[in-house]
Amino acid sequence: MKFCHKILATGCKLSVLGYGFWVMGCWLTRPALAATFSLDPTSGSFAKDQTFQVKINVDTSSDLTTSAEALLLFDGNIVDVSDISYGSFYPQYFKNISSGKVYIGGAVQNSTDTKTGSGLFSTITFKGKSTGSSTLRFDCTPGKTTDSNITKNDNQASDVLDCTKLTSASYTITDSSSSPTTTPRPTFGPTCSVTPKPTLPQSGNFETTLTIVGAGSLLTLLGILFKLVL
């Protein structure tokens, strides 16, 4: 009986030890998380009813990938998605738009194809809906397959997206009817017009006038004397 107990105890220990090695092996062989998404721009101020574009860039680092999925959340009361244009990183894309949420997926054409490096994943065109601020962020939980993921080309189709590297963005929508404040120009009083004073013609000087008067008197006196003599 004691011998059987020893065998069972030894077997349990070996099982626990084997399970420990299996867990350690899984931990050591798990894929390194190096791939990421990024947004451009990460902030901005736009008028109500104005459209603006946000680029989603993908970077797989050195991993060979077969697909990528970006699930983004935003405030549907502040902005709406008016259009989505696909990038050129993956050859085929698919999308799904709902209130406050947009899903974009990209994949290789054939199962034997892979994509690595960085490039434009897609471009989202938003439209200002009402005044306020909206955050745009990636929905990403490690180990979850129904949110943002970047799939590596391996037997496990491992998700190599590093959720800790994802950054969010913030956009402000202002009132489109508001206009910048302008400083009024100063108002001056009525302009006075000055009428030029008329210029009188210049008269002769006193000496010239006296000479003319003297000559006239002399001629008059000579005329009188001439009459007396006659």
C-alpha positions in Angstrom: 0.0 0.0 0.0 2.8 2.4 0.9 4.5 1.6 -2.4 1.4 2.5 -4.3 1.1 5.8 -2.5 4.7 6.6 -3.4 4.1 5.8 -7.0 1.0 8.1 -7.1 2.9 10.8 -5.3 5.7 10.6 -7.8 3.3 10.6 -10.7 1.6 13.7 -9.4 4.9 15.5 -8.9 6.0 14.6 -12.5 2.7 15.8 -13.9 2.9 19.1 -12.1 6.5 19.5 -13.2 5.6 18.7 -16.8 2.8 21.2 -16.8 5.2 23.8 -15.4 7.7 23.1 -18.3 4.8 23.3 -20.8 3.7 26.7 -19.5 7.2 28.0 -19.5 7.7 26.8 -23.1 4.6 28.5 -24.2 5.7 31.7 -22.5 9.2 31.6 -24.1 7.9 30.8 -27.6 5.1 33.5 -27.6 5.6 36.1 -30.4 7.2 39.4 -29.5 4.7 42.2 -29.8 6.3 44.8 -32.1 3.6 45.8 -34.6 1.5 48.9 -34.2 -1.0 51.4 -35.7 -0.7 55.2 -35.5 -3.0 58.2 -36.3 -2.1 61.4 -38.2 -2.9 64.0 -37.1 -3.5 63.4 -33.4 -5.2 66.7 -32.8 -7.0 69.5 -34.6 -9.8 72.1 -34.5 -12.4 72.2 -37.2 -15.7 74.0 -37.8 -19.1 72.4 -37.6 -20.1 70.7 -41.0 -16.4 70.9 -42.0 -14.7 67.6 -43.1 -11.2 66.6 -42.2 -9.1 63.5 -42.8 -7.2 61.2 -40.4 -4.6 58.8 -41.7 -4.1 55.3 -40.1 -0.6 54.1 -40.6 0.5 50.5 -39.9 4.0 49.3 -38.9 4.6 45.5 -38.7 8.2 46.0 -37.8 10.0 42.9 -39.1 7.0 40.5 -38.7 5.6 38.9 -41.8 1.8 39.5 -41.6 -1.2 38.3 -43.5 -3.9 40.7 -42.2 -4.6 43.6 -39.9 -7.8 45.0 -38.3 -8.3 48.4 -36.8 -11.4 49.0 -34.6 -11.7 52.7 -33.6 -14.1 54.4 -31.2 -15.2 58.0 -31.2 -18.0 60.2 -30.0 -20.8 59.9 -32.5 -22.5 63.0 -31.2 -19.6 65.2 -32.1 -18.3 63.7 -35.4 -19.5 61.4 -38.2 -17.6 59.2 -40.6 -18.4 60.5 -44.2 -15.9 58.4 -46.1 -13.1 55.8 -45.9 -10.4 55.4 -48.5 -8.1 52.4 -48.4 -4.3 52.5 -48.4 -1.9 50.5 -50.5 -0.3 48.4 -47.8 -2.6 45.4 -48.2 -4.1 44.5 -51.6 -7.7 44.0 -50.3 -9.8 45.8 -47.7 -13.2 45.7 -46.0 -15.0 48.0 -43.6 -18.0 48.5 -41.3 -19.3 51.8 -40.0 -21.7 52.3 -37.1 -22.4 55.1 -34.7 -19.3 55.9 -32.7 -17.4 53.0 -34.2 -15.5 52.2 -37.4 -13.9 48.9 -38.4 -11.3 48.6 -41.2 -9.6 45.3 -42.2 -6.9 44.6 -44.7 -5.5 41.3 -45.9 -3.2 39.7 -48.5 -4.6 38.3 -51.7 -3.3 34.8 -51.4 -2.6 32.6 -48.3 1.0 32.3 -49.3 1.5 36.1 -49.5 2.9 38.3 -46.6 3.3 41.9 -45.9 6.0 43.5 -43.7 7.2 47.0 -43.0 5.2 50.2 -42.7 2.7 52.1 -44.9 -0.7 53.7 -45.2 -3.4 51.4 -43.9 -6.4 53.7 -44.7 -7.8 57.3 -44.4 -10.9 58.2 -42.6 -12.9 61.4 -43.5 -14.8 62.8 -40.6 -17.4 65.6 -40.6 -18.1 67.9 -37.7 -21.5 67.2 -36.3 -21.9 69.4 -33.2 -19.6 71.6 -31.1 -17.4 69.8 -28.6 -14.4 67.5 -28.5 -14.2 63.8 -29.5 -11.4 61.3 -28.7 -10.5 58.8 -31.4 -8.9 55.7 -30.0 -8.1 52.1 -30.9 -10.1 49.3 -29.2 -7.4 46.8 -28.4 -7.2 44.1 -25.7 -4.3 41.6 -25.6 -5.5 38.2 -26.6 -8.8 39.4 -27.9 -9.5 38.6 -31.5 -12.6 40.8 -32.1 -10.9 44.2 -31.8 -7.7 45.6 -33.3 -5.2 43.0 -34.4 -2.3 42.4 -36.7 -1.9 38.8 -37.6 1.5 37.2 -38.1 2.2 34.5 -40.7 2.7 31.5 -38.4 1.0 28.3 -37.5 -0.9 30.0 -34.6 -1.9 33.1 -36.6 -0.5 35.1 -33.7 -1.6 38.6 -32.9 1.6 40.8 -32.9 -0.1 44.1 -32.3 1.3 45.9 -29.2 -1.7 47.5 -27.6 0.5 49.5 -25.2 2.0 51.4 -28.2 -1.3 52.7 -29.5 -2.0 56.4 -29.0 -5.3 58.2 -29.2 -6.2 61.5 -30.9 -8.5 64.4 -30.0 -10.4 66.7 -32.3 -12.4 69.8 -31.4 -15.5 71.0 -33.4 -16.3 74.7 -33.2 -19.4 76.6 -34.1 -19.3 77.3 -37.9 -21.3 80.6 -37.4 -18.7 82.1 -35.2 -16.4 84.7 -36.8 -13.1 86.2 -35.6 -13.4 89.4 -33.6 -12.2 92.4 -35.5 -11.1 95.7 -34.1 -13.2 98.6 -35.5 -11.3 101.4 -37.2 -11.3 104.7 -35.3 -13.9 107.3 -36.5 -12.7 110.8 -37.0 -14.7 114.1 -37.0 -15.8 115.9 -40.1 -13.0 117.3 -42.3 -12.8 121.1 -42.4 -12.0 122.6 -45.8 -10.1 125.9 -45.8 -11.1 128.3 -48.6 -8.0 130.1 -49.7 -8.1 133.9 -49.2 -8.2 135.8 -52.5 -5.0 137.6 -53.4 -5.4 141.3 -54.3 -3.4 142.5 -57.2 -0.2 144.3 -56.2 -0.4 148.1 -56.5 2.4 150.5 -57.5 4.7 151.9 -54.9 4.4 155.5 -53.5 7.3 157.0 -55.3 6.0 156.1 -58.7 2.5 157.5 -57.9 4.1 160.8 -56.6 6.1 161.2 -59.8 3.0 160.8 -62.0 1.0 163.3 -60.0 3.8 165.9 -60.1 4.1 165.6 -63.9 0.4 166.1 -64.3 0.4 169.2 -62.2 3.3 170.7 -64.1 1.5 170.1 -67.4 -1.6 171.7 -66.1 0.3 174.8 -64.9 2.1 175.2 -68.3 -1.3 175.0 -70.0 -2.6 177.9 -67.9 0.5 180.1 -68.6 0.2 179.5 -72.3 -3.3 180.7 -72.4 -2.4 183.9 -70.5 0.3 184.7 -72.9 -1.9 184.4 -75.8 
